[in-house]
Amino acid sequence: MRRNNKLKEHKSPALVIVCALASSGAQAIELETGNPDLSVRFDNTVKLSTIYRTRNADLGLANSFNSSSAPTGLGQNAGDDNFRKKGFVSERVDLLTEFDAVYKRNFGFRIGAAGWYDRALHGRSDAIDRSNGQTPPDAFYRYTTREAGQKAEILDAFVFGGWDLGDGRRITTRLGQHALQWGESLFFGENAIARAQGPIDIYKLLATPNAQFKEIIRPVPQISTQLQLSPQVSVGAYYQFRWEEDRLAPAGSYFSTSNTVWGGSPYFQPMQLGPGAAYSLAATGDRKPKNSGQFGLQMKLRMDETDLGFYYAQFRPKAGQLYGQLGSGPPGANGLLPGEWYYGFQGNVEVFGASASRSFGDLNLSVEASVRDNMPLRSGQMLFGFYPGQLEPRAATGKTAHLNLSWLATFGPSFIAQEASMIGEVAWNRVLSYNDPDKTLDSGRTRDATAIQMIYTPTYRQVAPGLDLSVPIGLRYILNGRSSVMSWDAKGTGSLTLGVDATYLQVWQISLNYTHYIGPKTPYIDYSPSVGSNPNYGWGNPLADRNYVSLSVRRTF
């Protein structure tokens, strides 16, 4: 493929480490300290993976203009254009390193770091659309190459301690960078209490559709504590020291559906606003909120066979609202008027919630309900600067209700397998009331929306000496609505995943998956209904032409 023929040589630190570990035959290390009260462990997990696009890009999604010269995904289509040919779209190596030191099983610290290198995001791409927003059109922007193609980052970095207070009471505390997830949500944590507790890695979710929410919530600097008052009652609290936004697919990477994303991608967004009024808006940096003011409280009760939870939290929104400010200067060399775009993350959201969980034999059912106040709602085009002194429009906010129902079930022998499991969740949200002072609420959004995700997994033990197999079948689907609160797509969209997972000798893990996207092929921002009018946002599935097969091999040393 073209992008593989023009690759430059890159010596990735992560790749060097992987090769060194593989050649040395390293094993998981339990360091000998000479002190029976001190335990030190050092683990490394190496993963090699690849993704293969199963068909060429649909021209209605990969091109900026359709056959009638009307704009479709104008300036938002680089992710499809860069990989418009079927073939390998990711060739990646990951390294996860974890170090733990524990003294008397009560005190210690933990450090975890991850690094990755993706060969497919270096060099030129398949792009041929000169209006895709990249300069030159077939070159990945350096931010995308850095974030998705070659990076290392610290994940966990915290100290912890636990103290017995007598009479069955105990307090534990963590200080530093770590992740929390309260409540009972499995997949739709963004619709649950857990949304208050940290940013999420949407890029990772798109690349691994069967991932649970606990796998995509990102760690942040904070202090958290849990006090066990009795075997039946505990209370917890946390306070976060730094705000961070969600991680999106970097603009122009395979799973990206928009060139204008927060986090540092200075792409241009051409906007046709009427006859003779065309603007080229340049990225000028996001408007981020204060770091302070994010905290939470919880109480957990055990009543017979039922676990109850009660929660209160405050958080700053992790998903941004796109703004465009039109300039008043003369047209540039391209004939377009100047302007700028940026993302705003305004507001302070309050959350009240409760949860319940109970097991009935081999079935566990959980329910979680919450209400948010001052929650940002999906607003339309936030454009201003049509006349001198025009103020930035205020985004719509509202009071919203959220409900999550989840289940975990195990099954005995059947004609399918000797054992199997199913996990799933239904999530619903509703706008109870809203405040829209500048009439910016997206009129195409609905008051209610419902989504479902479930994974059925038959398992086959010892199909060969030392080899276990499982066959996860996953579905994520929007049942109704176009949420005014979540970043879900429209009704009738989603993804279906069929996989085979193999575990060999309990150390090698191999996964082969096929993902098929469901729903109409529509750009995330669709300009096609009529030139000069407001575009439609999220009417279909912008990933509908990006079905793929993924293969990964993982080993922990």
C-alpha positions as semicolon CSV with decimal commas, in nm:
position;residue;x (nm);y (nm);z (nm)
1;M;0,000;0,000;0,000
2;R;0,117;0,353;-0,069
3;R;0,153;0,464;0,292
4;N;0,374;0,164;0,367
5;N;0,602;0,225;0,069
6;K;0,702;0,573;0,184
7;L;0,763;0,507;0,550
8;K;1,060;0,668;0,713
9;E;1,278;0,478;0,956
10;H;1,182;0,542;1,318
11;K;1,357;0,391;1,615
12;S;1,086;0,382;1,880
13;P;1,202;0,354;2,243
14;A;0,904;0,129;2,311
15;L;1,000;-0,096;2,020
16;V;1,358;-0,123;2,142
17;I;1,236;-0,225;2,488
18;V;1,000;-0,484;2,341
19;C;1,277;-0,643;2,136
20;A;1,508;-0,650;2,435
21;L;1,249;-0,820;2,652
22;A;1,159;-1,073;2,387
23;S;1,522;-1,165;2,317
24;S;1,613;-1,196;2,684
25;G;1,328;-1,433;2,767
26;A;1,245;-1,216;3,068
27;Q;0,991;-1,337;3,324
28;A;0,766;-1,156;3,568
29;I;0,996;-1,040;3,845
30;E;0,924;-1,078;4,216
31;L;1,226;-0,895;4,353
32;E;1,400;-1,048;4,652
33;T;1,423;-0,784;4,923
34;G;1,550;-0,988;5,217
35;N;1,267;-0,845;5,425
36;P;0,958;-1,066;5,473
37;D;0,746;-0,754;5,532
38;L;0,839;-0,597;5,198
39;S;0,703;-0,722;4,865
40;V;0,826;-0,575;4,536
41;R;0,694;-0,675;4,193
42;F;0,789;-0,564;3,843
43;D;0,571;-0,669;3,546
44;N;0,585;-0,590;3,176
45;T;0,316;-0,663;2,920
46;V;0,404;-0,653;2,551
47;K;0,134;-0,648;2,283
48;L;0,175;-0,666;1,907
49;S;-0,139;-0,578;1,711
50;T;-0,262;-0,494;1,366
51;I;-0,588;-0,371;1,212
52;Y;-0,695;-0,450;0,854
53;R;-0,962;-0,246;0,676
54;T;-1,186;-0,490;0,488
55;R;-1,302;-0,263;0,204
56;N;-1,227;0,066;0,035
57;A;-1,371;0,387;0,176
58;D;-1,717;0,499;0,075
59;L;-1,678;0,810;-0,143
60;G;-1,963;0,986;0,038
61;L;-1,758;0,970;0,359
62;A;-1,403;0,998;0,226
63;N;-1,464;1,291;-0,012
64;S;-1,536;1,649;0,085
65;F;-1,789;1,686;-0,197
66;N;-2,041;1,448;-0,345
67;S;-2,107;1,387;-0,715
68;S;-2,328;1,696;-0,743
69;S;-2,049;1,919;-0,607
70;A;-2,240;1,975;-0,283
71;P;-2,026;1,960;0,031
72;T;-2,069;1,650;0,250
73;G;-1,802;1,586;0,513
74;L;-1,624;1,906;0,417
75;G;-1,296;1,940;0,608
76;Q;-1,392;1,659;0,847
77;N;-1,304;1,353;0,639
78;A;-0,928;1,312;0,686
79;G;-0,968;0,992;0,893
80;D;-1,138;0,814;0,602
81;D;-0,935;0,982;0,329
82;N;-0,600;0,887;0,486
83;F;-0,696;0,517;0,481
84;R;-0,928;0,505;0,179
85;K;-0,780;0,178;0,046
86;K;-0,856;-0,154;0,209
87;G;-0,552;-0,292;0,387
88;F;-0,354;-0,248;0,704
89;V;-0,442;0,072;0,892
90;S;-0,254;-0,005;1,214
91;E;0,070;-0,193;1,284
92;R;0,131;-0,130;1,649
93;V;0,345;-0,240;1,942
94;D;0,246;-0,156;2,303
95;L;0,440;-0,186;2,625
96;L;0,278;-0,165;2,970
97;T;0,513;-0,150;3,269
98;E;0,393;-0,183;3,631
99;F;0,597;-0,156;3,951
100;D;0,451;-0,223;4,297
101;A;0,614;-0,205;4,639
102;V;0,408;-0,306;4,946
103;Y;0,517;-0,296;5,311
104;K;0,331;-0,519;5,559
105;R;0,044;-0,537;5,310
106;N;-0,069;-0,193;5,429
107;F;0,160;0,072;5,279
108;G;0,334;0,120;4,950
109;F;0,335;0,280;4,610
110;R;0,254;0,190;4,252
111;I;0,384;0,324;3,921
112;G;0,248;0,224;3,582
113;A;0,351;0,350;3,240
114;A;0,254;0,274;2,882
115;G;0,425;0,332;2,549
116;W;0,328;0,255;2,192
117;Y;0,446;0,283;1,834
118;D;0,219;0,254;1,528
119;R;0,403;0,222;1,198
120;A;0,092;0,307;0,994
121;L;0,090;0,667;1,119
122;H;0,438;0,753;0,995
123;G;0,504;0,866;0,641
124;R;0,245;0,948;0,376
125;S;-0,116;0,831;0,370
126;D;-0,360;0,723;0,097
127;A;-0,535;1,062;0,098
128;I;-0,619;1,222;-0,237
129;D;-0,884;1,480;-0,135
130;R;-0,718;1,822;-0,139
131;S;-1,002;1,965;0,072
132;N;-0,962;1,719;0,361
133;G;-0,809;1,981;0,591
134;Q;-0,450;1,852;0,594
135;T;-0,149;2,035;0,452
136;P;-0,031;1,858;0,242
137;P;-0,343;1,642;0,207
138;D;-0,159;1,308;0,239
139;A;0,054;1,398;0,544
140;F;-0,046;1,313;0,899
141;Y;-0,037;1,613;1,127
142;R;0,251;1,590;1,378
143;Y;0,012;1,592;1,675
144;T;-0,167;1,286;1,535
145;T;0,159;1,104;1,471
146;R;0,275;1,185;1,823
147;E;-0,045;1,096;2,007
148;A;-0,154;0,788;1,812
149;G;0,170;0,684;1,644
150;Q;0,447;0,714;1,902
151;K;0,408;0,808;2,265
152;A;0,484;0,712;2,624
153;E;0,287;0,823;2,929
154;I;0,257;0,767;3,303
155;L;-0,068;0,598;3,406
156;D;-0,076;0,517;3,778
157;A;0,162;0,696;4,014
158;F;0,039;0,694;4,372
159;V;0,118;0,603;4,730
160;F;-0,131;0,421;4,951
161;G;-0,184;0,325;5,311
162;G;-0,427;0,133;5,526
163;W;-0,488;0,159;5,900
164;D;-0,696;-0,062;6,131
165;L;-0,900;0,150;6,372
166;G;-1,031;-0,133;6,588
167;D;-1,381;-0,280;6,623
168;G;-1,377;-0,390;6,259
169;R;-1,312;-0,039;6,129
170;R;-1,045;0,035;5,870
171;I;-0,943;0,334;5,657
172;T;-0,750;0,321;5,329
173;T;-0,614;0,615;5,130
174;R;-0,451;0,674;4,792
175;L;-0,263;0,990;4,697
176;G;-0,142;1,056;4,345
177;Q;-0,250;0,974;3,993
178;H;-0,506;0,693;3,983
179;A;-0,852;0,610;3,849
180;L;-1,179;0,557;4,038
181;Q;-1,508;0,412;3,926
182;W;-1,806;0,428;4,158
183;G;-2,145;0,280;4,088
184;E;-2,248;-0,032;3,898
185;S;-2,206;0,059;3,531
186;L;-2,029;-0,189;3,302
187;F;-2,019;-0,016;2,963
188;F;-2,203;0,317;2,973
189;G;-2,018;0,484;3,257
190;E;-2,053;0,817;3,076
191;N;-2,425;0,787;3,153
192;A;-2,362;0,697;3,518
193;I;-2,203;0,825;3,839
194;A;-1,862;0,724;3,706
195;R;-1,875;1,009;3,453
196;A;-1,791;1,250;3,734
197;Q;-1,472;1,068;3,823
198;G;-1,246;1,115;3,528
199;P;-1,194;1,161;3,155
200;I;-1,243;0,865;2,922
201;D;-1,032;0,731;2,638
202;I;-1,279;0,736;2,347
203;Y;-0,996;0,650;2,106
204;K;-0,932;0,324;2,294
205;L;-1,305;0,246;2,301
206;L;-1,333;0,284;1,923
207;A;-1,034;0,054;1,870
208;T;-1,167;-0,208;2,118
209;P;-1,550;-0,205;2,093
210;N;-1,595;-0,472;2,365
211;A;-1,401;-0,272;2,625
212;Q;-1,571;-0,215;2,959
213;F;-1,584;0,132;3,109
214;K;-1,321;0,046;3,371
215;E;-1,075;-0,004;3,084
216;I;-1,128;0,339;2,928
217;I;-1,154;0,570;3,232
218;R;-0,825;0,756;3,268
219;P;-0,631;0,825;3,589
220;V;-0,600;1,180;3,725
221;P;-0,412;1,334;4,020
222;Q;-0,633;1,305;4,327
223;I;-0,668;1,187;4,684
224;S;-0,925;0,919;4,763
225;T;-1,017;0,744;5,083
226;Q;-1,246;0,463;5,198
227;L;-1,360;0,417;5,559
228;Q;-1,510;0,081;5,658
229;L;-1,733;0,162;5,956
230;S;-1,867;-0,193;5,993
231;P;-1,908;-0,505;5,775
232;Q;-2,229;-0,349;5,644
233;V;-2,139;0,022;5,610
234;S;-1,859;0,213;5,440
235;V;-1,810;0,570;5,323
236;G;-1,574;0,711;5,064
237;A;-1,455;1,044;4,926
238;Y;-1,216;1,189;4,671
239;Y;-1,085;1,527;4,563
240;Q;-0,917;1,583;4,227
241;F;-0,626;1,822;4,180
242;R;-0,633;1,857;3,802
243;W;-0,899;1,866;3,530
244;E;-0,841;1,672;3,209
245;E;-1,051;1,637;2,896
246;D;-1,159;1,315;2,726
247;R;-0,914;1,163;2,481
248;L;-1,053;1,158;2,127
249;A;-0,922;0,981;1,819
250;P;-0,659;1,229;1,691
251;A;-0,764;1,406;1,373
252;G;-0,681;1,203;1,065
253;S;-0,627;0,871;1,248
254;Y;-0,833;0,572;1,134
255;F;-1,115;0,605;1,389
256;S;-1,142;0,985;1,375
257;T;-1,462;1,132;1,231
258;S;-1,380;1,501;1,267
259;N;-1,071;1,712;1,194
260;T;-1,167;1,967;1,456
261;V;-1,106;1,790;1,785
262;W;-0,993;1,924;2,118
263;G;-0,649;1,848;2,249
264;G;-0,424;2,026;2,001
265;S;-0,510;1,950;1,636
266;P;-0,480;2,280;1,444
267;Y;-0,673;2,178;1,136
268;F;-0,874;2,427;0,938
269;Q;-1,251;2,415;0,918
270;P;-1,387;2,579;0,600
271;M;-1,744;2,698;0,659
272;Q;-1,981;2,817;0,387
273;L;-2,215;3,061;0,561
274;G;-2,398;3,205;0,264
275;P;-2,340;3,342;-0,083
276;G;-2,002;3,511;-0,099
277;A;-1,932;3,449;0,273
278;A;-1,678;3,172;0,307
279;Y;-1,448;3,152;0,610
280;S;-1,139;2,955;0,698
281;L;-1,130;2,913;1,075
282;A;-0,793;2,840;1,236
283;A;-0,746;2,659;1,568
284;T;-0,643;2,896;1,849
285;G;-0,644;2,674;2,159
286;D;-0,912;2,534;2,385
287;R;-1,077;2,728;2,671
288;K;-1,020;2,495;2,963
289;P;-1,189;2,517;3,305
290;K;-1,030;2,552;3,647
291;N;-0,866;2,250;3,805
292;S;-1,046;2,296;4,137
293;G;-1,400;2,201;4,234
294;Q;-1,407;1,830;4,142
295;F;-1,489;1,595;4,428
296;G;-1,729;1,321;4,536
297;L;-1,882;1,140;4,835
298;Q;-2,033;0,793;4,858
299;M;-2,195;0,560;5,113
300;K;-2,219;0,184;5,061
301;L;-2,464;-0,033;5,257
302;R;-2,501;-0,410;5,271
303;M;-2,859;-0,515;5,346
304;D;-2,907;-0,894;5,348
305;E;-2,817;-0,995;4,991
306;T;-2,839;-0,646;4,840
307;D;-2,563;-0,387;4,803
308;L;-2,683;-0,025;4,805
309;G;-2,491;0,288;4,712
310;F;-2,559;0,660;4,749
311;Y;-2,349;0,925;4,574
312;Y;-2,288;1,297;4,534
313;A;-2,026;1,451;4,304
314;Q;-1,926;1,771;4,129
315;F;-1,722;1,779;3,809
316;R;-1,619;1,998;3,520
317;P;-1,736;1,877;3,177
318;K;-1,481;1,655;3,002
319;A;-1,637;1,691;2,656
320;G;-1,603;2,023;2,477
321;Q;-1,835;2,251;2,281
322;L;-1,706;2,376;1,945
323;Y;-1,711;2,754;1,889
324;G;-1,633;2,956;1,578
325;Q;-1,543;3,325;1,590
326;L;-1,560;3,502;1,254
327;G;-1,294;3,760;1,177
328;S;-1,334;4,104;1,023
329;G;-1,008;4,124;0,833
330;P;-0,954;4,106;0,457
331;P;-0,967;3,773;0,272
332;G;-0,653;3,561;0,265
333;A;-0,464;3,440;-0,038
334;N;-0,719;3,162;-0,078
335;G;-1,004;3,412;-0,095
336;L;-1,149;3,302;0,240
337;L;-1,225;3,540;0,525
338;P;-1,034;3,483;0,852
339;G;-1,164;3,340;1,178
340;E;-1,082;3,099;1,456
341;W;-1,229;2,791;1,620
342;Y;-1,182;2,651;1,967
343;Y;-1,345;2,423;2,221
344;G;-1,500;2,548;2,543
345;F;-1,544;2,335;2,856
346;Q;-1,768;2,556;3,066
347;G;-1,983;2,471;3,363
348;N;-1,984;2,292;3,694
349;V;-2,208;1,985;3,703
350;E;-2,367;1,841;4,018
351;V;-2,464;1,473;4,035
352;F;-2,691;1,291;4,280
353;G;-2,729;0,915;4,245
354;A;-2,810;0,578;4,396
355;S;-2,742;0,216;4,300
356;A;-2,845;-0,137;4,397
357;S;-2,695;-0,476;4,314
358;R;-2,808;-0,829;4,398
359;S;-2,726;-1,183;4,288
360;F;-2,986;-1,447;4,207
361;G;-2,798;-1,772;4,168
362;D;-2,581;-1,738;3,855
363;L;-2,730;-1,399;3,767
364;N;-2,630;-1,062;3,909
365;L;-2,852;-0,760;3,841
366;S;-2,757;-0,400;3,906
367;V;-2,938;-0,071;3,865
368;E;-2,807;0,281;3,895
369;A;-3,004;0,606;3,874
370;S;-2,876;0,962;3,885
371;V;-2,973;1,323;3,820
372;R;-2,736;1,591;3,693
373;D;-2,782;1,964;3,731
374;N;-2,625;2,222;3,498
375;M;-2,532;1,948;3,250
376;P;-2,415;2,080;2,909
377;L;-2,649;1,979;2,626
378;R;-2,567;1,927;2,261
379;S;-2,568;2,269;2,100
380;G;-2,564;2,351;1,728
381;Q;-2,326;2,582;1,544
382;M;-2,181;2,820;1,804
383;L;-2,079;3,091;1,560
384;F;-2,037;3,459;1,643
385;G;-1,863;3,766;1,507
386;F;-2,122;3,841;1,240
387;Y;-2,108;4,201;1,359
388;P;-1,859;4,394;1,576
389;G;-1,896;4,330;1,949
390;Q;-2,116;4,021;1,916
391;L;-2,067;3,812;2,231
392;E;-1,985;3,445;2,241
393;P;-2,315;3,250;2,249
394;R;-2,399;3,062;2,566
395;A;-2,436;2,686;2,532
396;A;-2,756;2,516;2,646
397;T;-2,755;2,338;2,983
398;G;-3,017;2,140;3,169
399;K;-3,125;1,901;3,440
400;T;-3,097;1,544;3,314
401;A;-3,199;1,199;3,440
402;H;-2,991;0,886;3,383
403;L;-3,064;0,516;3,433
404;N;-2,835;0,215;3,386
405;L;-2,947;-0,148;3,416
406;S;-2,670;-0,408;3,391
407;W;-2,636;-0,782;3,430
408;L;-2,372;-1,055;3,462
409;A;-2,478;-1,414;3,400
410;T;-2,301;-1,749;3,377
411;F;-2,440;-2,058;3,205
412;G;-2,367;-2,428;3,250
413;P;-2,325;-2,693;2,982
414;S;-2,532;-2,655;2,664
415;F;-2,514;-2,758;2,300
416;I;-2,301;-2,447;2,243
417;A;-2,035;-2,490;2,511
418;Q;-1,966;-2,640;2,851
419;E;-1,962;-2,292;2,998
420;A;-2,056;-1,944;2,885
421;S;-2,117;-1,595;3,020
422;M;-2,311;-1,286;2,923
423;I;-2,264;-0,932;3,043
424;G;-2,473;-0,640;2,929
425;E;-2,617;-0,302;3,004
426;V;-2,905;-0,079;2,896
427;A;-2,858;0,296;2,942
428;W;-3,124;0,567;2,917
429;N;-3,113;0,943;2,961
430;R;-3,371;1,218;2,947
431;V;-3,364;1,599;2,956
432;L;-3,592;1,701;3,243
433;S;-3,558;2,075;3,186
434;Y;-3,321;2,304;3,001
435;N;-3,184;2,656;2,994
436;D;-3,110;2,786;2,645
437;P;-3,070;3,166;2,666
438;D;-2,917;3,210;2,319
439;K;-3,124;2,942;2,139
440;T;-2,824;2,723;2,062
441;L;-2,972;2,382;2,150
442;D;-2,938;2,139;1,858
443;S;-3,295;2,107;1,730
444;G;-3,219;1,764;1,582
445;R;-3,158;1,613;1,925
446;T;-3,428;1,427;2,119
447;R;-3,540;1,450;2,478
448;D;-3,481;1,077;2,542
449;A;-3,225;0,828;2,417
450;T;-3,154;0,461;2,493
451;A;-2,856;0,239;2,416
452;I;-2,762;-0,123;2,479
453;Q;-2,438;-0,318;2,485
454;M;-2,387;-0,687;2,560
455;I;-2,125;-0,958;2,513
456;Y;-2,201;-1,330;2,501
457;T;-1,890;-1,548;2,547
458;P;-1,886;-1,931;2,520
459;T;-1,561;-2,077;2,655
460;Y;-1,380;-2,398;2,559
461;R;-1,120;-2,526;2,803
462;Q;-0,816;-2,732;2,702
463;V;-0,901;-2,768;2,335
464;A;-0,532;-2,858;2,311
465;P;-0,274;-2,904;2,589
466;G;-0,243;-2,567;2,764
467;L;-0,484;-2,391;2,526
468;D;-0,819;-2,231;2,623
469;L;-1,050;-2,064;2,370
470;S;-1,341;-1,822;2,403
471;V;-1,565;-1,669;2,137
472;P;-1,694;-1,324;2,244
473;I;-1,987;-1,190;2,042
474;G;-2,052;-0,823;2,117
475;L;-2,322;-0,575;2,019
476;R;-2,341;-0,201;2,086
477;Y;-2,657;-0,036;1,951
478;I;-2,860;0,282;1,990
479;L;-3,220;0,171;2,048
480;N;-3,389;0,508;2,017
481;G;-3,331;0,882;2,008
482;R;-3,040;1,113;1,934
483;S;-2,914;1,199;2,281
484;S;-2,901;1,564;2,386
485;V;-2,658;1,466;2,662
486;M;-2,426;1,190;2,535
487;S;-2,200;1,168;2,231
488;W;-2,397;0,866;2,111
489;D;-2,485;0,844;1,743
490;A;-2,842;0,828;1,614
491;K;-3,102;0,554;1,654
492;G;-3,017;0,244;1,451
493;T;-2,639;0,285;1,468
494;G;-2,379;0,078;1,649
495;S;-2,131;-0,204;1,599
496;L;-2,125;-0,584;1,599
497;T;-1,808;-0,769;1,697
498;L;-1,722;-1,138;1,655
499;G;-1,397;-1,265;1,803
500;V;-1,184;-1,558;1,907
501;D;-0,961;-1,525;2,214
502;A;-0,693;-1,781;2,294
503;T;-0,493;-1,821;2,613
504;Y;-0,190;-2,048;2,598
505;L;-0,010;-2,168;2,913
506;Q;-0,180;-1,883;3,100
507;V;0,078;-1,633;2,969
508;W;0,016;-1,591;2,596
509;Q;-0,306;-1,416;2,490
510;I;-0,410;-1,402;2,124
511;S;-0,721;-1,218;2,000
512;L;-0,876;-1,214;1,653
513;N;-1,182;-0,993;1,601
514;Y;-1,403;-0,868;1,322
515;T;-1,600;-0,545;1,377
516;H;-1,894;-0,448;1,158
517;Y;-2,048;-0,102;1,189
518;I;-2,426;-0,064;1,178
519;G;-2,625;0,231;1,045
520;P;-2,646;0,470;0,750
521;K;-2,326;0,611;0,603
522;T;-2,339;0,974;0,706
523;P;-2,051;1,213;0,790
524;Y;-2,035;1,329;1,151
525;I;-2,096;1,683;1,023
526;D;-2,306;1,660;0,709
527;Y;-2,329;1,969;0,485
528;S;-2,508;1,794;0,200
529;P;-2,880;1,883;0,260
530;S;-2,836;2,231;0,115
531;V;-2,539;2,459;0,063
532;G;-2,543;2,761;0,292
533;S;-2,772;2,616;0,561
534;N;-2,674;2,475;0,897
535;P;-2,525;2,126;0,868
536;N;-2,661;1,817;1,040
537;Y;-2,464;1,665;1,328
538;G;-2,464;1,292;1,396
539;W;-2,756;1,175;1,181
540;G;-2,592;0,843;1,096
541;N;-2,277;0,640;1,154
542;P;-1,963;0,815;1,023
543;L;-1,769;0,487;1,071
544;A;-2,016;0,284;0,862
545;D;-1,759;0,208;0,590
546;R;-1,469;0,123;0,825
547;N;-1,533;-0,243;0,908
548;Y;-1,209;-0,409;1,012
549;V;-1,032;-0,722;1,134
550;S;-0,792;-0,690;1,427
551;L;-0,528;-0,932;1,552
552;S;-0,323;-0,899;1,870
553;V;-0,070;-1,111;2,058
554;R;0,006;-1,026;2,421
555;R;0,251;-1,163;2,676
556;T;0,324;-1,058;3,035
557;F;0,683;-1,097;3,158
